[in-house]
Amino acid sequence: MSTLTTAKDEAHIFAANRATGTIALSVAAEGGRTRRSKVHEAGSLRVRFPNVTTDALEAVIVNTGGGMTGGDRFNIAIEVGEGARLVAGTAAAEKIYRSNGPDAEMSVALSVAAGGHLAWLPQETILFDNARLSRRLDIDLAENAFLIMAEAVVFGRAAMGEAMQQGFVADRWRLKRGGRLVYADSLRLDGAIADTLGQRAATHGGIALATVLIAPGGEAQLSAVRALEEQFVGEVGISAWNGIAVVRLCAKDGAALRRDLIAVLDALGTTVPRLWHQ
């Protein structure tokens, strides 16, 4: 009986000490500028608004806990009103530390109304050995809304000699335009991740990956990115279909990936937040 009680107590203590965080942000266009209309923060997530000189509002998400581990749960919901413009990102790279079993869970919901413009540009997510991450991104765009988003994942920290050998990653993206599903993407890696990435059919040893999604997107984006082909230090490819464009990036480490990712975003007419350069 004492053993069962101890196990229950340990489970209760573990659950009580897990981090949770919530951000619910909505912005609206007023007098040619974008302003906050609702800001809700809870747990270990905060959102700050640096002074900017453009008509777009900038939102910076801060994780006061300094990272995530198994059992942590974060939820972010952002709504961009009609004609509003928002650039949203994170203050630093998000670190996912080792887990003794449960997943770190992250849910991001992005909604952009007619004529709205959203740039979702968080800094990279860094996965440590034996980390477990389950993430979902749900995007809802009006027919004439604009979205550009970039998400990067780095498996370990090469500069620190830290590799991610084992772990779990599940990443699910769903994009709807006008209520209709137009893009679905899922990634799942489980177990010996380093061995999987080392395969030629995967990343051939590259540990840094990113995806850029542009909607609407088409021939203009294809031409802009392909014009930089000789400048990339990693592998970069772009495709466009059904009014969207997707860029895939793979590099040997996080520094190389960031260099290429900034170049891609610049070619697409998007300036990364200043915190990316600090």
Backbone torsions as a table, in degrees:
resi	resn	phi	psi	omega
1	MET	NA	-41.5	-178.4
2	SER	-64.2	-34.4	179.0
3	THR	-65.6	-43.3	178.4
4	LEU	-63.7	-41.3	179.1
5	THR	-63.1	-42.4	179.8
6	THR	-63.1	-41.8	178.9
7	ALA	-62.4	-42.5	178.4
8	LYS	-64.7	-41.4	179.0
9	ASP	-62.5	-42.2	179.8
10	GLU	-63.8	-40.4	178.1
11	ALA	-63.9	-39.9	178.9
12	HIS	-65.9	-43.1	179.2
13	ILE	-63.5	-42.3	178.9
14	PHE	-59.7	-48.3	-178.6
15	ALA	-63.3	-38.6	-177.5
16	ALA	-68.8	-23.3	-177.0
17	ASN	-100.9	7.9	177.2
18	ARG	-81.8	144.7	-178.3
19	ALA	-83.6	139.9	171.3
20	THR	-127.1	151.3	179.1
21	GLY	-154.1	141.7	-179.7
22	THR	-138.4	135.7	169.8
23	ILE	-131.1	128.2	172.0
24	ALA	-125.1	112.1	-174.3
25	LEU	-126.6	132.7	171.6
26	SER	-131.2	142.7	-178.9
27	VAL	-129.5	154.4	-177.6
28	ALA	-140.1	154.3	177.7
29	ALA	-86.6	128.6	178.3
30	GLU	-140.4	119.3	176.2
31	GLY	57.9	37.0	178.6
32	GLY	82.4	0.2	177.4
33	ARG	-122.8	159.4	175.8
34	THR	-101.6	130.4	-177.2
35	ARG	-129.7	158.0	177.4
36	ARG	-71.0	135.4	172.7
37	SER	-112.5	-26.1	173.9
38	LYS	-151.2	134.1	175.0
39	VAL	-135.5	118.6	175.9
40	HIS	-124.1	129.3	178.1
41	GLU	-126.6	143.4	175.5
42	ALA	-152.1	150.8	178.6
43	GLY	69.2	-139.1	-172.7
44	SER	-95.5	11.5	175.4
45	LEU	-104.4	138.2	175.6
46	ARG	-133.3	158.1	176.1
47	VAL	-131.6	132.9	-178.1
48	ARG	-123.6	158.9	-172.4
49	PHE	-129.3	92.8	178.9
50	PRO	-64.2	154.1	174.8
51	ASN	-69.2	131.1	177.4
52	VAL	-130.5	159.0	-176.6
53	THR	-102.9	-0.4	-179.4
54	THR	-97.5	176.6	179.2
55	ASP	-80.0	-6.1	177.1
56	ALA	-89.1	143.4	174.3
57	LEU	-87.2	143.1	176.1
58	GLU	-112.2	131.4	177.9
59	ALA	-119.2	131.9	-179.5
60	VAL	-119.6	119.9	-178.7
61	ILE	-91.0	133.2	-177.2
62	VAL	-121.3	128.0	171.8
63	ASN	-97.0	105.1	-176.2
64	THR	-70.2	-14.0	178.3
65	GLY	-82.4	-11.6	176.3
66	GLY	79.8	7.0	178.5
67	GLY	159.2	-175.1	178.4
68	MET	-132.4	154.1	173.6
69	THR	-143.6	-178.8	-174.7
70	GLY	-55.6	130.1	-179.9
71	GLY	95.4	-14.6	177.0
72	ASP	-72.5	147.2	-178.6
73	ARG	-137.9	122.9	178.2
74	PHE	-121.2	141.2	177.2
75	ASN	-132.5	127.4	179.4
76	ILE	-126.8	126.2	177.6
77	ALA	-127.8	124.7	-178.4
78	ILE	-127.1	129.6	177.3
79	GLU	-121.3	126.1	177.9
80	VAL	-108.5	119.4	-176.5
81	GLY	-75.7	177.2	-178.4
82	GLU	-56.8	125.1	176.8
83	GLY	73.0	1.2	-179.0
84	ALA	-83.3	158.0	-178.7
85	ARG	-131.9	127.1	-176.8
86	LEU	-137.3	136.0	169.3
87	VAL	-113.3	119.0	-176.6
88	ALA	-123.9	138.4	179.5
89	GLY	-158.2	-163.4	-178.3
90	THR	-121.1	155.4	-178.2
91	ALA	-72.1	-25.0	-177.5
92	ALA	-155.8	171.7	173.9
93	ALA	-63.5	140.7	176.8
94	GLU	-86.7	126.1	-177.8
95	LYS	-103.4	130.1	177.9
96	ILE	-111.1	109.7	-174.4
97	TYR	-88.5	171.1	-176.3
98	ARG	-59.4	151.3	-179.4
99	SER	-123.4	148.3	174.6
100	ASN	-93.2	13.4	176.5
101	GLY	158.7	-60.3	-176.1
102	PRO	-72.1	157.8	175.6
103	ASP	-82.0	148.8	159.9
104	ALA	-79.9	129.2	-173.7
105	GLU	-114.8	131.9	179.5
106	MET	-133.1	130.7	178.8
107	SER	-126.3	127.6	179.8
108	VAL	-124.6	124.0	177.6
109	ALA	-120.0	121.8	-177.9
110	LEU	-119.5	131.3	-179.7
111	SER	-132.4	130.6	-178.5
112	VAL	-129.1	121.6	-177.9
113	ALA	-82.8	177.4	-177.0
114	ALA	-53.5	130.4	178.7
115	GLY	74.1	0.7	179.6
116	GLY	-79.2	160.7	-176.7
117	HIS	-138.9	120.2	179.2
118	LEU	-125.9	129.7	169.6
119	ALA	-113.1	110.2	178.6
120	TRP	-100.2	106.6	-169.3
121	LEU	-133.9	64.5	175.0
122	PRO	-70.1	153.1	172.0
123	GLN	-71.9	170.2	-169.5
124	GLU	-63.0	156.4	171.5
125	THR	-98.7	125.0	-178.1
126	ILE	-106.9	123.9	-178.5
127	LEU	-103.3	125.3	176.8
128	PHE	-89.8	166.5	-178.7
129	ASP	-58.3	135.8	-179.1
130	ASN	66.8	19.6	172.6
131	ALA	-74.2	155.8	176.0
132	ARG	-135.3	121.7	-177.6
133	LEU	-132.2	129.1	172.4
134	SER	-121.5	116.7	-174.8
135	ARG	-131.9	143.2	174.4
136	ARG	-135.2	139.8	177.1
137	LEU	-123.3	122.6	178.4
138	ASP	-118.9	122.5	-175.6
139	ILE	-121.1	132.6	-179.9
140	ASP	-125.4	111.4	-177.9
141	LEU	-111.6	139.9	167.4
142	ALA	-69.7	165.0	-175.2
143	GLU	-56.0	-40.1	-177.4
144	ASN	-112.1	29.3	172.6
145	ALA	-86.7	162.4	179.3
146	PHE	-123.8	138.6	177.5
147	LEU	-137.4	135.0	163.1
148	ILE	-131.6	129.8	-179.2
149	MET	-139.8	146.7	179.6
150	ALA	-136.0	130.1	176.4
151	GLU	-129.9	128.8	-179.2
152	ALA	-122.6	141.9	177.9
153	VAL	-128.1	132.1	178.9
154	VAL	-121.3	125.9	-177.4
155	PHE	-93.0	89.9	-177.4
156	GLY	93.4	177.4	179.2
157	ARG	-124.4	97.9	-175.9
158	ALA	-60.4	-37.4	-177.4
159	ALA	-65.0	-24.3	179.8
160	MET	-101.8	5.4	-179.2
161	GLY	69.8	24.4	-177.9
162	GLU	-108.7	120.5	-178.8
163	ALA	-113.2	148.4	172.3
164	MET	-94.7	106.7	-179.5
165	GLN	-89.7	-45.8	-176.3
166	GLN	-126.6	155.8	175.3
167	GLY	158.6	-162.2	-177.6
168	PHE	-149.4	133.9	175.5
169	VAL	-138.7	127.2	171.5
170	ALA	-129.0	120.0	-175.7
171	ASP	-127.9	118.4	-174.0
172	ARG	-122.6	122.5	177.7
173	TRP	-115.7	136.6	173.4
174	ARG	-138.8	126.1	179.6
175	LEU	-119.3	126.7	174.7
176	LYS	-115.6	139.0	173.9
177	ARG	-123.0	122.9	-177.0
178	GLY	60.4	31.2	179.6
179	GLY	83.4	-1.8	-177.4
180	ARG	-109.4	131.9	179.6
181	LEU	-67.0	122.0	-178.9
182	VAL	-120.3	-10.8	-179.5
183	TYR	-153.7	130.9	176.8
184	ALA	-138.2	132.7	-176.3
185	ASP	-146.2	132.8	179.7
186	SER	-137.4	137.6	176.0
187	LEU	-124.8	135.1	176.7
188	ARG	-142.7	120.8	175.3
189	LEU	-127.3	130.7	-175.0
190	ASP	-143.3	133.3	176.7
191	GLY	93.9	-125.6	-175.7
192	ALA	-80.6	77.4	-174.5
193	ILE	-63.8	-41.4	-179.2
194	ALA	-59.6	-39.8	178.6
195	ASP	-65.3	-41.1	179.4
196	THR	-63.4	-47.1	-179.1
197	LEU	-66.1	-26.2	-179.7
198	GLY	-73.0	-13.9	-179.1
199	GLN	-72.7	143.8	-178.6
200	ARG	-60.0	-35.3	-178.7
201	ALA	-75.5	-9.8	176.9
202	ALA	-100.5	-104.3	-179.5
203	THR	-114.5	0.0	179.4
204	HIS	55.2	40.6	176.6
205	GLY	95.8	-8.6	176.1
206	GLY	-67.2	136.4	-176.8
207	ILE	-113.2	6.1	-177.4
208	ALA	-128.5	122.6	-176.5
209	LEU	-128.9	150.1	175.7
210	ALA	-149.7	152.7	173.9
211	THR	-129.5	133.4	173.7
212	VAL	-115.8	129.1	-179.8
213	LEU	-118.2	128.9	-179.5
214	ILE	-125.7	127.0	178.6
215	ALA	-143.0	118.5	0.7
216	PRO	-76.8	155.1	178.9
217	GLY	-150.0	153.3	-177.7
218	GLY	-170.0	-138.8	-172.6
219	GLU	-61.1	-36.6	-179.3
220	ALA	-61.7	-42.0	179.4
221	GLN	-69.7	-38.9	176.8
222	LEU	-57.8	-48.0	-177.4
223	SER	-65.5	-41.2	-176.8
224	ALA	-64.1	-42.1	-178.6
225	VAL	-76.1	-41.5	-178.4
226	ARG	-67.2	-22.8	177.4
227	ALA	-66.8	-18.2	-178.9
228	LEU	-97.1	8.5	-171.1
229	GLU	-49.6	-41.6	-176.2
230	GLU	-77.6	-9.9	-176.3
231	GLN	-94.9	-16.1	-175.7
232	PHE	-73.2	141.9	177.1
233	VAL	-93.6	-20.5	174.6
234	GLY	-110.8	-159.0	177.7
235	GLU	-100.0	133.2	-179.1
236	VAL	-137.1	132.2	176.1
237	GLY	-138.7	150.3	-179.5
238	ILE	-136.0	141.5	176.1
239	SER	-134.5	155.7	177.5
240	ALA	-141.1	138.2	177.6
241	TRP	-163.5	148.7	175.5
242	ASN	50.5	34.7	174.7
243	GLY	83.1	11.9	174.9
244	ILE	-130.0	158.2	176.1
245	ALA	-130.1	143.0	-178.8
246	VAL	-132.4	129.1	176.8
247	VAL	-110.0	131.3	175.0
248	ARG	-111.9	135.6	179.6
249	LEU	-128.6	143.3	175.8
250	CYS	-142.2	134.9	-178.5
251	ALA	-145.0	167.4	-176.2
252	LYS	-73.9	-24.2	179.3
253	ASP	-156.5	175.8	-176.1
254	GLY	-65.6	-35.0	-178.7
255	ALA	-66.2	-43.7	178.9
256	ALA	-65.4	-40.0	179.2
257	LEU	-62.7	-44.9	-178.4
258	ARG	-62.3	-40.3	178.7
259	ARG	-58.5	-48.5	-179.2
260	ASP	-67.5	-38.4	-177.6
261	LEU	-66.0	-41.3	177.3
262	ILE	-63.1	-40.5	179.0
263	ALA	-63.6	-41.0	179.0
264	VAL	-63.4	-48.7	-178.0
265	LEU	-63.4	-38.2	177.7
266	ASP	-63.8	-41.5	178.6
267	ALA	-64.3	-28.1	179.1
268	LEU	-88.1	6.0	176.3
269	GLY	81.5	21.2	-178.5
270	THR	-118.7	122.2	177.1
271	THR	-90.3	128.8	-179.1
272	VAL	-71.6	153.3	176.4
273	PRO	-57.0	151.2	-176.6
274	ARG	-59.1	-30.5	-178.2
275	LEU	-63.8	-20.7	176.6
276	TRP	-62.4	-26.2	-174.3
277	HIS	-97.0	5.4	-177.6
278	GLN	-103.7	NA	NA
